[in-house]
């Protein structure tokens, strides 16, 4: 069943691409009809970046599927120079390298997921700021307007701090593994000493980044949820619930799947088989998430025009 499941992955990747492309074109068409270019419509440009999330995640997942296929077929896959700690070209050395590449692919996907969360949080805060300013303008007091602007800046600063930390944490982890895996894959025997040192601290590095990621992601998501719950009345037009889940649900899927691998009969799978199951299923789920994005990010919602008017007034 793993073979059939993994063969569905490229089909889902293509379907995810088509849905994401059509969803993006919907926004481009609306912006074209309104005129002013994409820079003149701040809501749509952020939405387009978020819409690309399932496509990026599906692409990285499929790359991981390919790495597991290469293990199963004993393919060298461009890393024929890889050596083990004895300086020999062995299948075990390639096996370890492909598993590291598997892990690195998802770290790159997590960077974009963090960036998508940043875009969602920015949009949420801008919608809140727009509604609060409209309420202050209705009161007709300059002092009230100044007070709203100051408090809005404070809310934005506090909310974005956790998200900045999340982005930095994901970026550092992906850069570390990209650099170390690239050196090991392409430098060959010349980097043997470096590779031995990297593998010696592999466990400590794993737990370090796991701790950083857990703290940063909790802070980022907690900040966004707190803002959403506090200002839910001002966000009725924005409909944040579906948009938030479309941005964060992939991480939830990945977490649940990692737990499922400890449940019979999946716990009897080898590391390669469990990785193949994990990545293939994520490709399928990304297609579902792209459909969720289609529903959640409707380009004709009223808040887009409200946001543009707010930015025009500020400028």
C-alpha positions in Angstrom: 0.0 0.0 0.0 2.9 2.3 0.6 3.9 2.1 -3.1 0.4 3.0 -4.2 0.2 5.8 -1.6 3.5 7.3 -2.7 2.5 7.2 -6.4 -0.6 9.3 -5.6 1.8 12.0 -4.2 2.9 13.5 -7.6 -0.8 13.6 -8.7 -1.8 15.5 -5.6 1.2 17.9 -6.2 -0.1 18.7 -9.7 -3.7 19.2 -8.4 -2.4 21.4 -5.6 -0.5 23.5 -8.1 -3.6 23.9 -10.3 -5.9 24.9 -7.4 -3.3 27.4 -6.0 -2.7 28.8 -9.4 -6.5 29.3 -10.1 -6.9 30.8 -6.6 -4.1 33.2 -7.2 -5.5 34.2 -10.6 -8.8 35.0 -8.9 -7.0 37.6 -6.8 -5.0 38.9 -9.8 -8.2 39.3 -11.8 -10.0 41.2 -9.0 -6.9 43.5 -8.6 -6.9 44.1 -12.3 -10.5 45.1 -12.3 -10.1 47.5 -9.4 -6.9 48.9 -10.9 -4.0 50.3 -9.0 -1.7 47.3 -9.2 -0.9 44.7 -6.6 1.0 47.2 -4.4 -2.2 49.3 -4.2 -4.1 46.4 -2.7 -2.3 45.3 0.4 -4.9 42.6 1.4 -4.6 40.8 -1.9 -0.8 40.6 -2.0 -0.6 39.0 1.4 -3.5 36.6 0.5 -1.5 35.5 -2.6 1.5 34.7 -0.5 -0.6 32.7 2.0 -2.3 30.8 -0.9 1.1 29.5 -2.0 1.6 27.7 1.3 0.0 24.4 0.4 1.9 24.3 -2.9 5.3 25.0 -1.2 4.6 22.4 1.5 3.4 19.9 -1.1 6.5 20.5 -3.2 8.8 19.9 -0.2 6.8 16.8 0.8 7.2 15.4 -2.7 10.9 16.0 -2.6 11.0 14.0 0.6 9.0 11.2 -1.2 11.6 11.2 -3.9 14.4 10.9 -1.4 12.7 7.8 0.1 12.3 6.3 -3.4 16.0 6.8 -3.9 16.7 4.8 -0.8 14.4 2.0 -1.9 16.0 1.9 -5.4 19.6 2.3 -4.1 20.0 5.4 -6.4 22.9 7.7 -6.0 20.8 10.7 -6.8 23.7 13.1 -7.4 25.5 12.2 -4.1 27.8 9.5 -5.4 30.7 11.1 -3.6 29.2 10.7 -0.1 31.3 8.5 2.2 30.9 7.0 5.6 33.1 7.7 8.6 35.7 5.2 7.3 36.0 7.2 4.0 34.2 4.5 2.0 31.4 4.9 -0.6 28.6 2.8 1.0 24.9 2.4 0.7 24.6 3.1 4.5 26.2 6.5 3.9 23.7 7.4 1.2 20.9 6.1 3.4 21.8 8.5 6.2 22.3 11.4 3.7 18.9 10.9 2.1 17.2 10.8 5.6 18.9 14.1 6.5 17.7 15.6 3.2 14.2 14.3 4.0 14.2 16.2 7.3 15.7 19.3 5.7 13.0 19.6 3.1 10.4 19.9 5.8 12.4 22.5 7.6 12.4 24.7 4.5 8.6 24.2 4.3 8.4 25.3 7.9 10.1 28.6 7.1 7.5 29.4 4.5 4.8 28.3 6.9 6.1 30.8 9.5 6.2 33.5 6.8 2.5 32.7 5.9 1.6 33.1 9.6 3.4 36.4 9.6 1.2 37.6 6.6 -2.0 36.4 8.3 -1.1 38.1 11.6 -0.2 41.3 9.7 -3.6 41.2 7.8 -5.5 40.6 11.1 -3.8 43.5 12.8 -4.5 45.8 9.9 -8.2 44.9 9.8 -8.4 45.5 13.5 -6.6 48.9 13.1 -9.0 49.8 10.3 -12.1 49.1 12.4 -10.8 50.8 15.5 -9.9 53.9 13.4 -13.4 54.0 11.9 -14.9 53.8 15.4 -12.7 56.6 16.6 -13.5 58.8 13.6 -17.2 58.2 14.3 -16.6 59.7 17.8 -15.2 62.8 16.0 -12.4 63.4 18.5 -8.7 64.0 17.5 -7.6 62.8 21.0 -9.5 59.6 20.5 -7.8 59.1 17.1 -4.4 59.6 18.6 -5.1 57.2 21.4 -6.3 54.5 19.0 -3.3 54.9 16.8 -0.9 54.6 19.8 -2.6 51.6 21.3 -2.8 50.0 17.9 1.0 50.3 17.4 1.6 48.7 20.8 -0.7 45.8 20.0 1.0 45.3 16.7 4.5 45.4 18.2 3.7 42.9 21.0 1.9 40.5 18.7 4.6 40.4 16.0 7.4 39.8 18.5 6.5 36.1 18.9 6.1 35.7 15.2 9.5 37.3 14.5 11.0 34.8 16.9 9.2 31.9 15.2 10.5 33.0 11.8 14.1 33.4 13.0 14.0 30.0 14.7 12.7 28.2 11.6 15.2 30.1 9.4 18.2 29.3 11.6 17.3 25.6 11.8 16.8 25.3 8.0 20.0 27.1 7.2 22.0 24.9 9.6 20.7 21.7 8.1 21.0 23.0 4.5 24.6 24.0 5.0 25.7 20.9 6.9 23.9 18.5 4.5 25.2 20.3 1.4 28.8 20.1 2.7 28.4 16.4 3.4 26.7 15.6 0.1 28.9 17.6 -2.3 32.3 18.0 -0.6 32.8 14.2 -0.3 35.9 12.8 1.5 37.4 16.3 1.7 34.9 17.3 4.4 35.1 14.0 6.4 36.4 15.6 9.5 33.7 18.3 9.4 31.0 15.6 8.9 32.2 13.6 11.9 32.0 16.6 14.2 28.5 17.5 12.9 27.2 14.0 13.5 28.8 14.0 17.0 26.6 16.9 18.1 23.5 15.9 16.1 21.4 14.9 19.1 22.2 18.1 21.0 21.4 20.3 18.0 18.1 18.4 17.4 16.9 19.0 20.9 18.1 22.6 20.9 16.1 23.5 17.8 13.2 21.5 19.0 13.1 23.6 22.2 13.5 26.9 20.3 10.8 25.9 17.8 8.3 24.8 20.5 8.7 28.0 22.4 8.7 30.3 19.4 5.7 28.6 17.7 3.7 28.6 20.9 4.4 32.3 21.4 3.5 33.1 17.8 0.3 31.1 17.7 -0.7 32.2 21.2 -0.3 35.9 20.3 -2.4 35.5 17.2 -5.2 33.5 19.0 -5.3 36.1 21.8 -5.7 39.0 19.4 -8.4 37.1 17.5 -10.4 36.3 20.6 -10.0 39.8 22.1 -11.1 41.7 19.0 -13.5 39.1 17.5 -16.2 41.7 17.1 -14.0 43.9 14.9 -13.0 40.8 12.8 -16.5 39.7 11.8 -16.0 41.1 8.3 -12.6 39.4 8.0 -13.9 35.9 9.1 -10.5 35.0 10.6 -11.3 31.4 11.8 -11.1 29.7 8.4 -8.1 31.8 7.4 -6.2 30.9 10.5 -6.8 27.2 10.2 -5.9 27.3 6.5 -2.6 28.8 7.6 -1.8 26.5 10.5 -3.5 23.2 9.8 -0.6 21.7 7.9 1.5 21.8 11.1 -1.3 20.1 13.0 -1.5 17.4 10.3 2.3 16.8 10.5 2.1 16.6 14.3 -0.8 14.1 14.3 0.9 12.0 11.7 4.1 11.8 13.7 2.0 10.4 16.6 0.2 8.0 14.4 3.5 6.4 13.5 3.7 5.1 17.0 0.3 3.3 16.8 0.0 -0.3 15.5 0.2 -1.3 12.7 2.2 1.8 11.6 4.8 1.3 14.5 6.0 -1.8 12.7 7.2 0.2 9.7 11.0 0.8 9.1 12.3 4.4 9.3 12.3 4.6 5.4 8.7 3.2 5.2 7.4 5.5 7.9 9.1 8.5 6.2 7.5 7.5 2.9 4.1 7.2 4.6 4.5 10.5 6.3 5.6 12.5 3.2 3.1 10.9 0.9 0.1 11.5 3.2 1.2 15.2 3.5 1.1 15.6 -0.3 -2.5 14.4 -0.3 -3.4 16.6 2.7 -1.8 19.7 1.0 -4.4 19.2 -1.9 -7.2 19.4 0.7 -5.7 22.5 2.3 -5.5 24.2 -1.1 -9.2 23.6 -1.4 -9.7 25.1 2.1 -7.7 28.1 0.9 -10.1 28.5 -2.1 -13.0 28.8 0.3 -11.3 30.9 3.1 -9.5 33.4 0.8 -12.4 34.7 -1.3 -11.0 37.8 -3.2 -14.4 39.5 -3.3 -14.8 39.9 0.5 -15.6 43.4 1.6 -12.7 43.8 4.0 -10.2 44.1 1.1 -11.8 47.4 -0.1 -12.0 48.6 3.5 -8.3 47.9 4.0 -7.4 49.7 0.8 -9.4 52.8 1.8 -7.7 52.8 5.2 -4.2 52.7 3.6 -5.2 55.5 1.2 -6.4 57.7 4.1 -3.1 57.1 6.0 -1.0 58.1 2.9 
